[in-house]
Amino acid sequence: MASLMIGMDFYDTGVYLGLWAEEERGAKSFAVPGISDEEDGHIPLYVVPGNGEFYAGHEGIEYAIREHCNGVSVLYGRNVREKITVNMEEYDSTELLSGFMGAVLGAVKKHFGGASIARLCVTGTRMNDADEKRLKTAMEMLGLKPDQYAVINHANAYARYMLNQKEEDRKGRAAAIDFDALGAMIYSFVPYENRSGAPSHILSDDLSMMFKSDLSSSEKDSKEDEQIKAFENIVNTAISKNLPLARLLVTGKSVDNEKIKNVLKKYASENIRIFFGQNLYSLGACYMAVNETPKEKTIFDGETLHSISMEGYKDSLIDAVELIPAGTPLKNAKKEVQVILDGTNELVFHVLDMRNGNRNTYTFTPDDLHVRDNRTQRLEVKVFFLDKLTIVLKVRDIGFGNIYPATFRVWEQVIQL
């Protein structure tokens, strides 16, 4: 029996699928027979007003037309509420979402002759904490255990996609422009360069105010030139932030416009290759399902780009002890240790920039320390990030028991990286 690893990419009105079957030995976009739209891997998602049931693909569209519905409610996105009310009846949106996911997985399993789901990874456009919680709850309702599922954002999915490309396709910087109903996001991929342990890393830029893709039919006609110009500005921004750029990936419904495709064609050259597609993130999520730990370390937006170490004795030799590793989420980027000074009042810190391998050393000497015998000067040292490029060193005198009482004096130094 086949064992399947599946990636699901949710957006406002549907889902794309990426699939890895053991016998196939590769990830591919996949359309569920019978419930998919005409676009490969694309499954529209609807809740039917009237009974709270969902339909996928053409069935939902046909139902809306047949019943003269003015619209349908979707189950994923920033405006989804806990309860969906249709015709005076309330339905739990997470239960409906779980039902939809179950139906899709059921269709996949049936297509592969009753194959088992080994692991499912879900990603989504503009993923927030509420989305992540709902998706995890929906998967738990399906009976999946925590080690069988994962939820990641688009930046993470993009990194997984890039890290699983052929080596020649991972050379040089790459950028993805992700268009959705709210506008545009740019994800920049800076590849592993095999020097000083520098990992790949992902940076995000939200350019939603520059481009709106949810225009009405009348607005599309009257504002098309304005939109094309805004699109060109976004492409210029993506390229200028990633020089020298090797490849540009463009996703989203907006790129179906022929005029927009013509704008992109003029940027294509021997040095810049341009790719269109809707399955980038579902394939990235699929690679995550296959291998939770990427081949190479990757730092994502919102994580530290620097590692912080402090000199101290280790096995009677002076060594640098890592306090905060690169890739730590900024909200968790802090460390507190206690040290005993031995023949010096200097505290030495090393900062390694993982983007380029540059290492800097900072010496912090608390002034006017209370005079005590050697190895009886005990200090509490706190290190934390204020933001991605600012760290704070805070030192407090905590004494040495009753023999040398603490003064609790505090010294502080701010370092701009």
N, C-alpha and C positions, 0 to 999 in steps of 0.2 A: 504494500500500500504506500502511495506517495506521501511524502511529508512536505508541507508547504510553508514557506515564509512569505508573509504578505505585508506590503506597504500600502497604506491608505492616505490619500491627500484630500482633506476636506476643505472646501471653500464655501462661499455663501449659499450656493444652490445645488451642490452635488459633491461627488467624490471621484478621484482618479485612483486606479489600482496599479500597483507594481507587484510582480509575482516572481518567486524563485522556487522552482520545483527541483528536488534533488536530482532527478534524472535529466533535467534540462541543463543544470550547472551554469546558470546565468540569469540575471534579472531582466525582465521584459515587461512592458506595459501590457495590460490585459483587459479585455472587455468581457463582462459576464454575459453569456448568451441569453437573450430573451429580455434582459432589463437594461441594456446599454443604449445610449444614444448612438448616432451614426459615427461619432468621433471615438477613436480607439481609446479604450480605458476610461471613458467618461460615463458616469452614472448620475443623472439628475436625481435630486432628492426632494420629495414633496410630502406635505401633510395635507390630507384631503379635508376641506371644511365640510362638516356634517357628521362625520363619525370618528374623526381623530386618527384614522388609519393612514398609512403612508403608501405611496406608490412610487416606483422608480421608473425613470425613462419615459418612453412614449405612453405607457399606461396612465401616468399622472397627467401628462399633457392632454390625452384624449378624454380623461375624466373631467378635467377642467372645462374643456370645450363642450362636452356633452351636457354637463350640468350647469352650464352658463356661469361658472364661478368667475368672480372678478379677480381672483388671485389665490395663491397658495402660500402657506406658511412654511418656512424652511426650519430645519432643526439645528443648523450650525451657523455661528456668526455672532457678532458682538451684541445684536439686539434680541437674541433669544432669551425668553423668560423661563423661569422654572415651570410655570404652568401655561399651557396653550389653551385658549378658550375658543371653541368653534361651536356655533349654534347653541350657546348657553351651557355647553358641556366643557368641563375642565379635563385636560390630559397632561400627564407628567411628560415634559419634553425629553428628559433623559431616558425614560422608558421607551418612548417612541424612537429615539436615536439608537438605543440598544437593539430594538426590533429591526430597524433598517439595516444596521451592521450585521445582525444575525442572518437576515435574508440574503444579503450580498455574500456573506461567507458560506451560507448554505448552498447558494448557486455555484460558487467556486468549487466547493467540495464535491457536489454532484457532477460537475463538468469533468473532474479528475477521478471519477469512479469511487467516491467515498473517501477521498484523501483526508488525512488529519491535518489540523492547523498546528504547526510546531510553534510559531511565534508571529505575533501581529504588532506592527509598529504604525502608529497614526501620527500624521502631521497635519498642519492646517495653516491657512493664510492668517497672518496677524494673530498668532496664538497668544492668548492671555491666560492668567491663572484660572479664571472661571471656566474657560474652554477646556483646559487641561483636566480640571477636576471632573467635569461632565463626561469627557471622553473616557477617563479611567473608570468612572462609576459604570458607564455603559458597557465597558468590556468586562468588568467584574460581574455584571448582571448576566453576561453570556457564559459565565463559568470559567473564564480565563483567570489563571493565577498570576500574581505579580511578575514572576519570571517568564511568563508567556507573552507579555505585552509591554509596550513602551510608548510614550508620547513625547514628541520632539517638535521644535519650531522649524520654520522654513530655512533659517540660517543653518541649523544643524543638519537638516535633510540635504541642503545644497552641498555642505562640506562632505557628507557621506557619498553623495553622487560623484563629486570631483575626485575624492580619494580612491574611488574604485574604477576610475577610467584608466586607459592604457598609459604607460609611463610617458610616452611622447605627447599625450594630450594633457598631461598635468604640468608640463614645463611652462613657465611664464605665468604671469598674473591673469586671472580670469574674473569676469563680473557677470552677475545675473540681474536682469531688470524684471521685477515681478509686478505685473499690473493686475489690479483687482478693482472692486467696486468703489473703494475709497481713494484710489490713486495709484501710486507707484512706490516700491521699495527697491533699493539697490543692495545686493549682497556682493561684497568684494572678497575674492579668494586669493590669499597670498601663499604660494606653495612652499612646502618644505624645501630648504636649500642645502641641507646636509652639511651645515657648518655650525659649530658651537651649540649643537643640539637645538637649533631654532626650529620650532614646529610650524606647521601651517596655521594660519589663523583667518578668521572670518570677521569682517566689519560690516555694519548695517547703516544705511542712510535712508531716512523716511522723507520722500519727496512728494508726499500726497497732495500738498497744496499746489504743486506745479501741473498736475494732470488729473482730470476726473473722468473715469470711464463709465459712470452710471448716468450718463446724460439721456434725456428723453429723445424720442425720434425727431421732434422739431428742433431741439437744441443741437443734435448731432449735425443737422444740415446747416444751421446758422453759425455754429461755432467750430466747424470742422477745421478751418484754416488755423484757428487759434489753438486747437488741440494738436494739430500737426506740429506747429511751432513749439508748443510745450513739450511734445514728445522728443523733438530734436534737441531741445535744451537738456532733457533728462539723459539722452544718449551721450551728449557732449560731457555732461557731469560724470557719468559712469566711466567714460574713457579717460578724462583728465585726472580722475582720482586713482586710476589704476595703470598709469604709464610705467613701463611699456606693456600694453595690453595684448594678450595673445589670443583670447577668445571671449566672445560676448554671447551670452545665452539670454533669450527673450521669451518670457512666458506671459500668459494671460489672454483673455478673450479679445482685448483691444488690438492685438497684433494681427488679427484676421483681416484688418483693413488694408487694402492693397496700397493705398497712398503711404501708410506707415511703413509697409514693407519696402516700398521704393526709397523712403528716407534711409532705411537701414542699409540698403544695397550700396549706397555711395560710400559707406564706411568700410565695406568689405575690401580686403586686400590680401596680399600674401602674408602680411604680418598680423592681420586681425581676421579671425574666422568668426562668422556669425551663425548662430543656430536658433531655430524656432522650435517650439514644442510646448506641450501642456503636461508632459509626464515626468518632468525633471524631479519634482519633489516626491512623487509617489515612488519613483525608482530609488531615490535617496533613502526614503523610509524603509524600502524593501532591503537595501543593503544594510541598514541598521538592524533589521530583523534577523538577517543572516549572521551578522557579526557585530555584536553590541560594542565591542572594543575595536576602534579603527586601527588600521595598520600603523598609522602615524598619529602622534599627538596633535590635536587641533585646539586652538584657542578661539572661543566665540565672543561675539559682541557681549559686553557686560561682564567679562572676565578679565583678570589681571594679565597685562602683557609683560610683566616683570616678575622675576623671582627674587626674594629677599632672604639673604643669609647673614649670619653673625659669627664672628670668629670666637672660638673657644677651645678648650682642651678636650681632645678625644684620644683615649689610650696614650696619655702623656705627651701627645703631639698637638700642636696648634692646627686646627682644622676649621673649615667654614660649615656651620650647621644651618641647614635650610629652615627658615621660619615660615615663610609663605611661598608656596610654589606658584609658578606661572600657571594661568588657566583656572585660578580660584575665583569663584563668583565674587564680585565686589562686596556684596553684603556679608560675605563670610571671610573676607580678606583681613584677618586680624590674628595676632598671636601674643600671648603673654608668657614670659619666662622669668625665672629668678636666677641671678648670677652672683658669684662671689669673685671679687677682684683679687688678682694675684700679681703684685709687683707693678701694677699700672692702674691708672684711672681712666684709661681710654677704652671706649666701646667701639669696635670696628664692624661696619656693616658692608656687605657686598650686594650690589644690585645688578642683575643680569637682564638686559633687554632682549626678549626672545624674538623680536622682529629682525634683529640684525646681528645678534651675538655680542654686542658691546657690553663690557663690564665696567662698572664704576665703583669706587670705594669711598665710603664716607666715615669719618671719624668723629665720634660724639664724646666730648669730655665734660662731664658735669663739673661746674666750677664750685669752689669752696666746699668740697665734700668734708664732712665731719672727720677729724683725724682719728684713725683707729689702727690697731695692729694689722699686719698683712694677713690676708685671707679671713678677715672678720668684717669686711665691708660688703654687706649683702644688699643687692638692689633688685627691684622689680622692674622689668623692662617690658613695655607694651609697644607693639608695632601695628599700625593699621593704615589702610588706604582711605583717604578722603574722597578721592575720585581716581580715575584710571591713571593719572599722571602726577598724583600728589600723595606722599606718605608722611605719616607723623610718627616720630620717635618720642616716647614718653617714659621717663625714668623716675623712680621713687625710692627714697632711702627707707628700707624696712628693718634696719638694724640687724643685730646678731644675738637674739635671745635677750635674757635679762642682764647679761654682762655688758652688752653694748646696745642700749635702747635705741629704737628708731626715732629719727627726727621727722619722718614722713614728708620731708621736703621733696618737691617735684621739679624736674627739669624737662623741657620740651623743645623739640627741634622739628621744623617742617622742611621737607625736601621735595623740590620740584624735579621730576624725572625728565 
